[in-house]
Amino acid sequence: MIEEAKIEHASQHERALTMSVQAAYSNAKDKVADARRGIDEAVDAIAACGALLESAKSTMPGRFHEWLTVQAQIHPEDAKKILSVYHDRDRQVNKRTLQQAGILELANDTEPQKARTQDPFAWCRWVAKVKKALPDDMVDLMNAEQREVARETLRPMVELYNKLQ
């Protein structure tokens, strides 16, 4: 009798969990669909603005930039992004389009980047790779033109070598 009660309780818990997961999943799918519609509408609105800017650009040659900043009060960089979205409107929406439309933020270039730890002897491995790629017997088989190309290519390394002396 106690075992049956445990099974019944577990079964009720499982049904409740199943219903909760299904409801959460349905809600998530609805939110994603709403977000996609919102993104499509936003990109369409930006593209429509771009069409108007393109029209203004063609009707105001020589005055467009002044009109843009003074009358329309749009920063030229923003206008450039809007026009980019307009010109790409027939393509599939991608990350760049979403950034140009202002939906996704661009990476903040003002944040300090993490300093990379640099191996001061990494160039030694590069030199070893060059030596491996140009073994002595290969150098012996080069014609005069190939030798000249190799000399010109390696000239910066020779100059570095000379500075180290």
Backbone as JSON Lines, residues from 0, in Angstrom:
{"i":0,"aa":"M","n":[0.81,-1.18,0.0],"ca":[0.0,0.0,0.0],"c":[0.87,1.27,0.0]}
{"i":1,"aa":"I","n":[1.93,1.25,0.79],"ca":[2.84,2.4,0.84],"c":[3.55,2.55,-0.5]}
{"i":2,"aa":"E","n":[3.97,1.46,-1.12],"ca":[4.61,1.5,-2.43],"c":[3.68,2.11,-3.48]}
{"i":3,"aa":"E","n":[2.42,1.72,-3.47],"ca":[1.44,2.26,-4.43],"c":[1.29,3.76,-4.23]}
{"i":4,"aa":"A","n":[1.3,4.22,-3.0],"ca":[1.18,5.65,-2.71],"c":[2.4,6.4,-3.23]}
{"i":5,"aa":"K","n":[3.6,5.82,-3.07],"ca":[4.82,6.44,-3.59],"c":[4.78,6.54,-5.11]}
{"i":6,"aa":"I","n":[4.31,5.46,-5.75],"ca":[4.22,5.46,-7.21],"c":[3.22,6.51,-7.66]}
{"i":7,"aa":"E","n":[2.08,6.57,-7.0],"ca":[1.04,7.55,-7.34],"c":[1.57,8.97,-7.15]}
{"i":8,"aa":"H","n":[2.29,9.21,-6.04],"ca":[2.86,10.52,-5.77],"c":[3.89,10.89,-6.84]}
{"i":9,"aa":"A","n":[4.77,9.93,-7.18],"ca":[5.78,10.16,-8.22],"c":[5.1,10.44,-9.54]}
{"i":10,"aa":"S","n":[4.06,9.71,-9.83],"ca":[3.33,9.88,-11.08],"c":[2.69,11.27,-11.14]}
{"i":11,"aa":"Q","n":[2.11,11.73,-10.04],"ca":[1.51,13.07,-10.0],"c":[2.59,14.14,-10.18]}
{"i":12,"aa":"H","n":[3.71,13.94,-9.5],"ca":[4.83,14.89,-9.64],"c":[5.32,14.94,-11.09]}
{"i":13,"aa":"E","n":[5.45,13.77,-11.71],"ca":[5.91,13.7,-13.09],"c":[4.91,14.4,-14.02]}
{"i":14,"aa":"R","n":[3.61,14.17,-13.8],"ca":[2.6,14.84,-14.64],"c":[2.67,16.35,-14.46]}
{"i":15,"aa":"A","n":[2.82,16.79,-13.21],"ca":[2.91,18.23,-12.95],"c":[4.16,18.82,-13.6]}
{"i":16,"aa":"L","n":[5.27,18.09,-13.49],"ca":[6.51,18.56,-14.1],"c":[6.36,18.6,-15.62]}
{"i":17,"aa":"T","n":[5.75,17.58,-16.19],"ca":[5.54,17.53,-17.65],"c":[4.7,18.72,-18.09]}
{"i":18,"aa":"M","n":[3.63,18.99,-17.38],"ca":[2.76,20.1,-17.75],"c":[3.5,21.44,-17.62]}
{"i":19,"aa":"S","n":[4.32,21.58,-16.59],"ca":[5.09,22.82,-16.4],"c":[6.11,23.01,-17.52]}
{"i":20,"aa":"V","n":[6.8,21.94,-17.87],"ca":[7.79,22.02,-18.96],"c":[7.1,22.36,-20.27]}
{"i":21,"aa":"Q","n":[5.97,21.7,-20.54],"ca":[5.25,21.98,-21.79],"c":[4.78,23.43,-21.84]}
{"i":22,"aa":"A","n":[4.28,23.94,-20.73],"ca":[3.82,25.33,-20.69],"c":[5.0,26.29,-20.89]}
{"i":23,"aa":"A","n":[6.13,26.02,-20.22],"ca":[7.31,26.87,-20.36],"c":[7.84,26.84,-21.79]}
{"i":24,"aa":"Y","n":[7.86,25.66,-22.38],"ca":[8.35,25.52,-23.76],"c":[7.43,26.27,-24.73]}
{"i":25,"aa":"S","n":[6.13,26.13,-24.55],"ca":[5.17,26.84,-25.4],"c":[5.33,28.35,-25.25]}
{"i":26,"aa":"N","n":[5.5,28.81,-24.02],"ca":[5.71,30.23,-23.76],"c":[7.0,30.72,-24.43]}
{"i":27,"aa":"A","n":[8.06,29.94,-24.31],"ca":[9.35,30.31,-24.91],"c":[9.22,30.4,-26.43]}
{"i":28,"aa":"K","n":[8.54,29.42,-27.04],"ca":[8.36,29.44,-28.5],"c":[7.55,30.67,-28.92]}
{"i":29,"aa":"D","n":[6.53,31.02,-28.15],"ca":[5.73,32.21,-28.46],"c":[6.59,33.47,-28.37]}
{"i":30,"aa":"K","n":[7.42,33.56,-27.34],"ca":[8.29,34.74,-27.17],"c":[9.3,34.85,-28.31]}
{"i":31,"aa":"V","n":[9.85,33.71,-28.73],"ca":[10.79,33.7,-29.86],"c":[10.08,34.17,-31.13]}
{"i":32,"aa":"A","n":[8.86,33.67,-31.36],"ca":[8.11,34.08,-32.54],"c":[7.81,35.58,-32.49]}
{"i":33,"aa":"D","n":[7.43,36.09,-31.3],"ca":[7.19,37.53,-31.15],"c":[8.46,38.33,-31.41]}
{"i":34,"aa":"A","n":[9.58,37.84,-30.88],"ca":[10.86,38.53,-31.08],"c":[11.23,38.56,-32.56]}
{"i":35,"aa":"R","n":[11.04,37.45,-33.25],"ca":[11.35,37.42,-34.68],"c":[10.48,38.4,-35.45]}
{"i":36,"aa":"R","n":[9.19,38.42,-35.11],"ca":[8.3,39.39,-35.78],"c":[8.76,40.81,-35.48]}
{"i":37,"aa":"G","n":[9.13,41.05,-34.23],"ca":[9.61,42.38,-33.84],"c":[10.88,42.76,-34.58]}
{"i":38,"aa":"I","n":[11.77,41.82,-34.72],"ca":[13.03,42.09,-35.45],"c":[12.72,42.37,-36.91]}
{"i":39,"aa":"D","n":[11.87,41.57,-37.52],"ca":[11.5,41.8,-38.92],"c":[10.87,43.17,-39.1]}
{"i":40,"aa":"E","n":[9.98,43.54,-38.18],"ca":[9.33,44.85,-38.26],"c":[10.34,45.98,-38.09]}
{"i":41,"aa":"A","n":[11.29,45.8,-37.16],"ca":[12.31,46.82,-36.92],"c":[13.22,46.98,-38.14]}
{"i":42,"aa":"V","n":[13.64,45.87,-38.72],"ca":[14.5,45.93,-39.91],"c":[13.73,46.56,-41.06]}
{"i":43,"aa":"D","n":[12.45,46.21,-41.22],"ca":[11.64,46.82,-42.27],"c":[11.5,48.33,-42.07]}
{"i":44,"aa":"A","n":[11.33,48.77,-40.81],"ca":[11.21,50.19,-40.52],"c":[12.51,50.93,-40.83]}
{"i":45,"aa":"I","n":[13.63,50.32,-40.46],"ca":[14.94,50.94,-40.76],"c":[15.14,51.0,-42.27]}
{"i":46,"aa":"A","n":[14.77,49.94,-42.98],"ca":[14.91,49.91,-44.44],"c":[14.02,50.98,-45.08]}
{"i":47,"aa":"A","n":[12.82,51.17,-44.56],"ca":[11.93,52.22,-45.09],"c":[12.55,53.6,-44.88]}
{"i":48,"aa":"C","n":[13.17,53.8,-43.73],"ca":[13.88,55.05,-43.47],"c":[15.03,55.21,-44.45]}
{"i":49,"aa":"G","n":[15.72,54.1,-44.71],"ca":[16.82,54.12,-45.67],"c":[16.35,54.49,-47.07]}
{"i":50,"aa":"A","n":[15.18,53.99,-47.46],"ca":[14.63,54.34,-48.78],"c":[14.39,55.85,-48.86]}
{"i":51,"aa":"L","n":[13.86,56.42,-47.79],"ca":[13.64,57.87,-47.77],"c":[14.95,58.64,-47.8]}
{"i":52,"aa":"L","n":[15.93,58.16,-47.06],"ca":[17.26,58.8,-47.09],"c":[17.88,58.72,-48.48]}
{"i":53,"aa":"E","n":[17.72,57.58,-49.13],"ca":[18.25,57.41,-50.49],"c":[17.58,58.4,-51.43]}
{"i":54,"aa":"S","n":[16.27,58.59,-51.29],"ca":[15.54,59.55,-52.1],"c":[16.04,60.98,-51.84]}
{"i":55,"aa":"A","n":[16.21,61.32,-50.56],"ca":[16.71,62.64,-50.21],"c":[18.11,62.85,-50.76]}
{"i":56,"aa":"K","n":[18.91,61.82,-50.7],"ca":[20.29,61.9,-51.19],"c":[20.33,62.23,-52.68]}
{"i":57,"aa":"S","n":[19.41,61.61,-53.44],"ca":[19.41,61.83,-54.89],"c":[18.78,63.18,-55.26]}
{"i":58,"aa":"T","n":[17.88,63.7,-54.41],"ca":[17.25,64.99,-54.75],"c":[18.01,66.18,-54.2]}
{"i":59,"aa":"M","n":[18.99,65.94,-53.35],"ca":[19.76,67.04,-52.77],"c":[21.26,66.85,-52.96]}
{"i":60,"aa":"P","n":[21.7,66.68,-54.19],"ca":[23.15,66.49,-54.36],"c":[23.92,67.71,-53.86]}
{"i":61,"aa":"G","n":[24.96,67.44,-53.11],"ca":[25.78,68.52,-52.58],"c":[25.27,69.1,-51.28]}
{"i":62,"aa":"R","n":[24.01,68.9,-50.96],"ca":[23.44,69.45,-49.74],"c":[22.99,68.37,-48.77]}
{"i":63,"aa":"F","n":[23.09,67.13,-49.19],"ca":[22.53,66.03,-48.4],"c":[23.11,65.97,-47.0]}
{"i":64,"aa":"H","n":[24.42,66.05,-46.87],"ca":[25.04,65.9,-45.54],"c":[24.63,67.03,-44.6]}
{"i":65,"aa":"E","n":[24.55,68.25,-45.13],"ca":[24.1,69.37,-44.29],"c":[22.64,69.17,-43.9]}
{"i":66,"aa":"W","n":[21.8,68.8,-44.87],"ca":[20.39,68.55,-44.6],"c":[20.24,67.43,-43.56]}
{"i":67,"aa":"L","n":[21.03,66.4,-43.74],"ca":[20.95,65.23,-42.85],"c":[21.19,65.62,-41.4]}
{"i":68,"aa":"T","n":[22.25,66.39,-41.17],"ca":[22.6,66.73,-39.79],"c":[21.78,67.89,-39.24]}
{"i":69,"aa":"V","n":[21.47,68.89,-40.06],"ca":[20.77,70.06,-39.56],"c":[19.26,69.85,-39.54]}
{"i":70,"aa":"Q","n":[18.7,69.45,-40.67],"ca":[17.25,69.33,-40.78],"c":[16.74,68.0,-40.22]}
{"i":71,"aa":"A","n":[17.28,66.9,-40.71],"ca":[16.81,65.57,-40.28],"c":[17.36,65.19,-38.9]}
{"i":72,"aa":"Q","n":[18.43,65.86,-38.5],"ca":[19.08,65.61,-37.22],"c":[19.47,64.14,-37.04]}
{"i":73,"aa":"I","n":[20.09,63.61,-38.08],"ca":[20.6,62.24,-38.07],"c":[22.11,62.31,-38.22]}
{"i":74,"aa":"H","n":[22.81,61.67,-37.33],"ca":[24.27,61.63,-37.41],"c":[24.67,60.87,-38.68]}
{"i":75,"aa":"P","n":[25.68,61.35,-39.4],"ca":[26.09,60.67,-40.65],"c":[26.43,59.19,-40.47]}
{"i":76,"aa":"E","n":[27.01,58.82,-39.32],"ca":[27.3,57.39,-39.09],"c":[26.02,56.59,-38.97]}
{"i":77,"aa":"D","n":[25.0,57.15,-38.33],"ca":[23.71,56.46,-38.22],"c":[23.07,56.33,-39.6]}
{"i":78,"aa":"A","n":[23.16,57.4,-40.39],"ca":[22.6,57.36,-41.75],"c":[23.29,56.3,-42.58]}
{"i":79,"aa":"K","n":[24.59,56.18,-42.42],"ca":[25.35,55.17,-43.15],"c":[24.85,53.77,-42.8]}
{"i":80,"aa":"K","n":[24.59,53.53,-41.52],"ca":[24.07,52.24,-41.08],"c":[22.67,51.99,-41.63]}
{"i":81,"aa":"I","n":[21.84,53.03,-41.58],"ca":[20.46,52.9,-42.09],"c":[20.49,52.58,-43.58]}
{"i":82,"aa":"L","n":[21.32,53.27,-44.32],"ca":[21.43,53.01,-45.77],"c":[21.97,51.61,-46.03]}
{"i":83,"aa":"S","n":[22.87,51.16,-45.18],"ca":[23.4,49.8,-45.33],"c":[22.29,48.77,-45.16]}
{"i":84,"aa":"V","n":[21.44,48.96,-44.16],"ca":[20.3,48.05,-43.96],"c":[19.38,48.12,-45.16]}
{"i":85,"aa":"Y","n":[19.13,49.32,-45.68],"ca":[18.26,49.49,-46.85],"c":[18.83,48.74,-48.06]}
{"i":86,"aa":"H","n":[20.12,48.87,-48.29],"ca":[20.73,48.21,-49.45],"c":[20.78,46.7,-49.3]}
{"i":87,"aa":"D","n":[20.82,46.22,-48.06],"ca":[20.88,44.77,-47.8],"c":[19.51,44.18,-47.49]}
{"i":88,"aa":"R","n":[18.43,44.92,-47.71],"ca":[17.1,44.5,-47.27],"c":[16.62,43.2,-47.9]}
{"i":89,"aa":"D","n":[17.12,42.86,-49.09],"ca":[16.68,41.63,-49.75],"c":[17.49,40.42,-49.33]}
{"i":90,"aa":"R","n":[18.54,40.65,-48.59],"ca":[19.36,39.54,-48.1],"c":[18.8,39.02,-46.79]}
{"i":91,"aa":"Q","n":[19.28,37.86,-46.4],"ca":[18.87,37.29,-45.13],"c":[19.4,38.17,-43.99]}
{"i":92,"aa":"V","n":[18.56,38.38,-43.0],"ca":[18.98,39.18,-41.85],"c":[20.06,38.41,-41.1]}
{"i":93,"aa":"N","n":[21.18,39.1,-40.85],"ca":[22.29,38.47,-40.14],"c":[22.74,39.4,-39.01]}
{"i":94,"aa":"K","n":[23.78,39.0,-38.32],"ca":[24.26,39.76,-37.18],"c":[24.63,41.19,-37.57]}
{"i":95,"aa":"R","n":[25.29,41.35,-38.72],"ca":[25.7,42.68,-39.17],"c":[24.48,43.57,-39.4]}
{"i":96,"aa":"T","n":[23.44,43.02,-40.04],"ca":[22.22,43.78,-40.28],"c":[21.6,44.21,-38.96]}
{"i":97,"aa":"L","n":[21.57,43.3,-38.0],"ca":[20.98,43.63,-36.7],"c":[21.81,44.69,-35.97]}
{"i":98,"aa":"Q","n":[23.12,44.68,-36.16],"ca":[23.96,45.7,-35.56],"c":[23.75,47.05,-36.25]}
{"i":99,"aa":"Q","n":[23.67,47.03,-37.58],"ca":[23.47,48.26,-38.33],"c":[22.11,48.87,-38.01]}
{"i":100,"aa":"A","n":[21.1,48.02,-37.78],"ca":[19.75,48.5,-37.45],"c":[19.65,48.98,-36.01]}
{"i":101,"aa":"G","n":[20.68,48.69,-35.2],"ca":[20.67,49.11,-33.81],"c":[19.96,48.13,-32.89]}
{"i":102,"aa":"I","n":[19.62,46.95,-33.41],"ca":[18.95,45.94,-32.6],"c":[19.96,45.25,-31.7]}
{"i":103,"aa":"L","n":[21.11,44.93,-32.26],"ca":[22.23,44.39,-31.47],"c":[23.25,45.5,-31.31]}
{"i":104,"aa":"E","n":[23.82,45.57,-30.13],"ca":[24.84,46.58,-29.91],"c":[26.17,46.13,-30.49]}
{"i":105,"aa":"L","n":[26.91,47.1,-31.0],"ca":[28.26,46.82,-31.47],"c":[29.14,46.59,-30.26]}
{"i":106,"aa":"A","n":[30.21,45.87,-30.46],"ca":[31.17,45.66,-29.37],"c":[31.68,47.01,-28.92]}
{"i":107,"aa":"N","n":[31.78,47.2,-27.63],"ca":[32.24,48.45,-27.07],"c":[33.76,48.52,-27.17]}
{"i":108,"aa":"D","n":[34.24,49.37,-28.1],"ca":[35.68,49.48,-28.32],"c":[36.38,50.27,-27.23]}
{"i":109,"aa":"T","n":[35.6,50.95,-26.37],"ca":[36.23,51.75,-25.33],"c":[36.63,50.91,-24.13]}
{"i":110,"aa":"E","n":[36.1,49.69,-24.05],"ca":[36.47,48.82,-22.94],"c":[37.91,48.36,-23.12]}
{"i":111,"aa":"P","n":[38.67,48.38,-22.05],"ca":[40.06,47.93,-22.2],"c":[40.1,46.44,-22.52]}
{"i":112,"aa":"Q","n":[40.92,46.12,-23.49],"ca":[41.05,44.72,-23.86],"c":[42.05,44.05,-22.92]}
{"i":113,"aa":"K","n":[41.8,42.78,-22.7],"ca":[42.7,42.03,-21.84],"c":[44.06,41.94,-22.53]}
{"i":114,"aa":"A","n":[45.08,42.2,-21.76],"ca":[46.43,42.12,-22.3],"c":[46.76,40.65,-22.58]}
{"i":115,"aa":"R","n":[47.24,40.41,-23.77],"ca":[47.63,39.03,-24.11],"c":[49.02,38.78,-23.55]}
{"i":116,"aa":"T","n":[49.16,37.6,-23.01],"ca":[50.51,37.23,-22.59],"c":[51.23,36.76,-23.84]}
{"i":117,"aa":"Q","n":[52.36,37.36,-24.07],"ca":[53.1,37.08,-25.29],"c":[54.37,36.31,-24.96]}
{"i":118,"aa":"D","n":[54.58,35.27,-25.7],"ca":[55.77,34.47,-25.54],"c":[56.92,35.2,-26.25]}
{"i":119,"aa":"P","n":[57.9,35.68,-25.5],"ca":[58.97,36.45,-26.14],"c":[59.82,35.62,-27.1]}
{"i":120,"aa":"F","n":[59.7,34.31,-27.05],"ca":[60.5,33.46,-27.93],"c":[59.66,32.76,-28.98]}
{"i":121,"aa":"A","n":[58.43,33.26,-29.23],"ca":[57.56,32.64,-30.23],"c":[58.22,32.68,-31.6]}
{"i":122,"aa":"W","n":[58.99,33.71,-31.87],"ca":[59.64,33.84,-33.17],"c":[60.64,32.71,-33.41]}
{"i":123,"aa":"C","n":[61.16,32.14,-32.34],"ca":[62.12,31.03,-32.5],"c":[61.43,29.84,-33.19]}
{"i":124,"aa":"R","n":[60.18,29.6,-32.82],"ca":[59.44,28.51,-33.47],"c":[59.21,28.83,-34.94]}
{"i":125,"aa":"W","n":[58.97,30.12,-35.22],"ca":[58.76,30.52,-36.62],"c":[60.04,30.28,-37.43]}
{"i":126,"aa":"V","n":[61.17,30.62,-36.87],"ca":[62.45,30.41,-37.55],"c":[62.66,28.92,-37.8]}
{"i":127,"aa":"A","n":[62.34,28.09,-36.82],"ca":[62.48,26.64,-37.0],"c":[61.58,26.15,-38.13]}
{"i":128,"aa":"K","n":[60.38,26.72,-38.24],"ca":[59.47,26.32,-39.32],"c":[60.04,26.72,-40.69]}
{"i":129,"aa":"V","n":[60.65,27.91,-40.74],"ca":[61.25,28.36,-42.01],"c":[62.41,27.43,-42.38]}
{"i":130,"aa":"K","n":[63.24,27.1,-41.42],"ca":[64.36,26.19,-41.7],"c":[63.86,24.84,-42.19]}
{"i":131,"aa":"K","n":[62.77,24.36,-41.58],"ca":[62.2,23.08,-41.99],"c":[61.64,23.17,-43.41]}
{"i":132,"aa":"A","n":[61.02,24.31,-43.74],"ca":[60.43,24.48,-45.07],"c":[61.5,24.68,-46.15]}
{"i":133,"aa":"L","n":[62.66,25.18,-45.75],"ca":[63.75,25.42,-46.71],"c":[65.0,24.66,-46.29]}
{"i":134,"aa":"P","n":[64.98,23.34,-46.39],"ca":[66.19,22.59,-46.04],"c":[67.32,22.9,-47.02]}
{"i":135,"aa":"D","n":[68.56,22.63,-46.58],"ca":[69.74,22.96,-47.38],"c":[69.68,22.35,-48.77]}
{"i":136,"aa":"D","n":[69.22,21.1,-48.88],"ca":[69.18,20.48,-50.2],"c":[68.19,21.18,-51.12]}
{"i":137,"aa":"M","n":[67.13,21.76,-50.57],"ca":[66.18,22.49,-51.4],"c":[66.81,23.79,-51.9]}
{"i":138,"aa":"V","n":[67.56,24.45,-51.03],"ca":[68.23,25.68,-51.41],"c":[69.23,25.4,-52.53]}
{"i":139,"aa":"D","n":[69.92,24.27,-52.46],"ca":[70.89,23.91,-53.5],"c":[70.22,23.72,-54.86]}
{"i":140,"aa":"L","n":[68.94,23.32,-54.86],"ca":[68.23,23.07,-56.11],"c":[67.55,24.31,-56.69]}
{"i":141,"aa":"M","n":[67.58,25.44,-55.98],"ca":[66.92,26.66,-56.46],"c":[67.69,27.28,-57.61]}
{"i":142,"aa":"N","n":[66.93,27.83,-58.57],"ca":[67.58,28.58,-59.66],"c":[67.8,30.02,-59.17]}
{"i":143,"aa":"A","n":[68.44,30.84,-59.98],"ca":[68.82,32.19,-59.58],"c":[67.59,33.04,-59.23]}
{"i":144,"aa":"E","n":[66.52,32.91,-59.98],"ca":[65.31,33.7,-59.72],"c":[64.68,33.3,-58.38]}
{"i":145,"aa":"Q","n":[64.61,32.01,-58.11],"ca":[64.05,31.53,-56.84],"c":[64.9,31.99,-55.66]}
{"i":146,"aa":"R","n":[66.23,31.98,-55.85],"ca":[67.11,32.43,-54.79],"c":[66.9,33.92,-54.5]}
{"i":147,"aa":"E","n":[66.71,34.71,-55.56],"ca":[66.48,36.15,-55.38],"c":[65.18,36.4,-54.62]}
{"i":148,"aa":"V","n":[64.12,35.66,-54.97],"ca":[62.83,35.79,-54.26],"c":[63.01,35.42,-52.79]}
{"i":149,"aa":"A","n":[63.71,34.35,-52.51],"ca":[63.95,33.92,-51.14],"c":[64.75,34.98,-50.37]}
{"i":150,"aa":"R","n":[65.77,35.55,-51.02],"ca":[66.58,36.59,-50.37],"c":[65.72,37.81,-50.02]}
{"i":151,"aa":"E","n":[64.88,38.25,-50.97],"ca":[64.03,39.41,-50.72],"c":[63.01,39.13,-49.62]}
{"i":152,"aa":"T","n":[62.48,37.91,-49.61],"ca":[61.5,37.54,-48.59],"c":[62.13,37.5,-47.21]}
{"i":153,"aa":"L","n":[63.36,37.02,-47.13],"ca":[64.05,36.89,-45.85],"c":[64.79,38.15,-45.42]}
{"i":154,"aa":"R","n":[64.81,39.18,-46.27],"ca":[65.55,40.41,-45.96],"c":[65.17,41.0,-44.6]}
{"i":155,"aa":"P","n":[63.87,41.09,-44.23],"ca":[63.54,41.63,-42.89],"c":[64.17,40.82,-41.77]}
{"i":156,"aa":"M","n":[64.28,39.52,-41.93],"ca":[64.9,38.69,-40.91],"c":[66.4,38.98,-40.81]}
{"i":157,"aa":"V","n":[67.03,39.2,-41.95],"ca":[68.45,39.52,-41.96],"c":[68.68,40.87,-41.28]}
{"i":158,"aa":"E","n":[67.8,41.83,-41.57],"ca":[67.93,43.15,-40.93],"c":[67.75,43.03,-39.42]}
{"i":159,"aa":"L","n":[66.81,42.21,-38.99],"ca":[66.62,41.99,-37.56],"c":[67.86,41.34,-36.96]}
{"i":160,"aa":"Y","n":[68.4,40.36,-37.65],"ca":[69.61,39.68,-37.19],"c":[70.75,40.68,-37.03]}
{"i":161,"aa":"N","n":[70.91,41.57,-38.01],"ca":[71.97,42.56,-37.95],"c":[71.77,43.53,-36.78]}
{"i":162,"aa":"K","n":[70.52,43.86,-36.46],"ca":[70.26,44.75,-35.32],"c":[70.62,44.08,-34.0]}
{"i":163,"aa":"L","n":[70.5,42.76,-33.94],"ca":[70.8,42.04,-32.71],"c":[72.3,41.96,-32.43]}
{"i":164,"aa":"Q","n":[73.12,42.22,-33.42],"ca":[74.58,42.12,-33.22],"c":[75.14,43.37,-32.58]}
